Amino acid sequence: MLASHRLSLAWIGRGVEIERKFVPCTIKKGSEMIEMRYEAPRTLKAAVALLAAANGRAKVLAGGTDLLIQMRSGRIDPELLIDVKCIPELRTIAEEKGGYRFGAAVSAMELVEHEGLARMWPGVIDAVKLIGSIQVKGRATVGGNLCNASPAADSVPALVAAGALARIIGPGGRREVPVEEIPAGPGLTSLRAGEMVVSILLPKRPQRSGDAYLRFTPRTEMDIAVVGAGVNLTLNAKGVCSRARVSLGAVAERVLLLPDAAAALIGQRVDAAALERLAAAASAACRPIDDKRGTKEYRIKVAGVMARRAAQIAVKRAKGEV
Ligand SMILES: Cc1cc2nc3c(=O)[nH]c(=O)nc-3n(C[C@H](O)[C@H](O)[C@H](O)COP(=O)(O)OP(=O)(O)OC[C@H]3O[C@@H](n4cnc5c(N)ncnc54)[C@H](O)[C@@H]3O)c2cc1C
């Protein structure tokens, strides 16, 4: 990496303090020197215009905790970086229709420190807390975690279980999609050309609801999930589960929403037998790979265990016991 490129990364690190909108620099592409531009638009309209004009040669830059690593390793070499952290819609957390909408460029740490969000969606916040170290959480965003499309991203199964909706903007206007529709495979999203995620809505919760996210890693911290499991459920006044959503990460090419696992809970008191059926359905839905963190068989087994334990925590939260 060239000194001029490193210089531009230092600019990026200053986030909202950046005053210049356009920073040209030179990077090496094979044996060739190419010009890379850095822009920090202050409106959605300007960001969309830049993305659309770049014809796929631009990358959205949020916290940069995935993107800059990919650039350094030479996996990608965008000609334009569009830093979205100066756009108000991407930087705010606000109540909406009894739930919360947060901007795609709100940092993980800002989400963790938001008391209202943590009270309403503790499972989602548990997942966000797992993203890297304190320093990483100071930069990383949930929008980036989602759009990086790693099958092992921690916040994504929790958002999917929560029934979160992503607001997308692009040359064709705005649209809202369930979060599970965005990851399409490792490093791939369903976003159309020139589109970006603006914000994510965590919906209002009925009474007696609880959610939980658990991940299994070989190390206790700073590791990638072998399995991540999210459960979100609601109990009726008699303690019977009336609604449930179950999701798994790191056991397929993208996050999975598991209707069969949810069906094992709905209409039940979430007793040992229901939890056993939930675990079996979760394991049955996995289509994992073997890697150094675990074999297929191991992941399939652990997925059932994690889903069952996450459901137990979600039930306790729904009953107000924790
Ligand atoms: C040391 C370390 C430890 C980590 N540990 C974990 C962990 O435990 N769990 C975990 O899940 N992750 C972990 N990560 C990965 C990383 O921190 C997360 O994926 C992070 O949430 C990405 O967010 P970002 O804002 O940094 O994204 P960026 O790096 O800025 O962007 C990531 C990708 O998403 C795209 N993008 C970003 N925002 C948008 C948007 N609004 N619209 C469209 N596309 C967008 C970018 O173009 C890029 O392709 C770790 C990373 C590091 C460096």
The ligand as an ORCA input file, in Angstrom:
! r2SCAN-3c Opt
* xyz 0 1
  C     -10.728     -7.352     15.120
  C     -12.092     -7.553     14.539
  C     -12.986     -8.364     15.207
  C     -14.262     -8.572     14.682
  N     -15.130     -9.380     15.377
  C     -16.381     -9.568     14.887
  C     -17.324    -10.385     15.606
  O     -17.023    -10.924     16.665
  N     -18.548    -10.564     15.062
  C     -18.922     -9.978     13.885
  O     -20.051    -10.162     13.444
  N     -18.056     -9.207     13.185
  C     -16.799     -8.995     13.663
  N     -15.911     -8.220     12.951
  C     -16.311     -7.717     11.631
  C     -16.790     -6.258     11.552
  O     -16.407     -5.473     12.642
  C     -18.258     -6.187     11.310
  O     -18.691     -6.899     10.183
  C     -18.730     -4.703     11.205
  O     -20.002     -4.673     11.770
  C     -18.759     -4.095      9.798
  O     -19.249     -2.750      9.900
  P     -18.440     -1.526      9.310
  O     -19.254     -0.322      9.598
  O     -17.038     -1.506      9.779
  O     -18.514     -1.876      7.770
  P     -17.554     -1.482      6.573
  O     -16.260     -2.183      6.726
  O     -17.509      0.001      6.411
  O     -18.389     -2.101      5.360
  C     -18.550     -3.501      5.232
  C     -19.250     -3.792      3.894
  O     -20.575     -3.338      3.926
  C     -20.789     -2.328      2.914
  N     -21.642     -1.322      3.551
  C     -21.438     -0.705      4.738
  N     -22.463      0.068      5.043
  C     -23.352     -0.041      4.030
  C     -24.627      0.539      3.760
  N     -25.210      1.379      4.619
  N     -25.258      0.199      2.628
  C     -24.698     -0.669      1.731
  N     -23.484     -1.243      1.932
  C     -22.820     -0.922      3.075
  C     -19.413     -1.825      2.555
  O     -19.366     -1.309      1.233
  C     -18.603     -3.096      2.704
  O     -18.756     -3.919      1.577
  C     -14.635     -7.971     13.464
  C     -13.729     -7.144     12.791
  C     -12.476     -6.927     13.324
  C     -11.515     -6.030     12.574
*
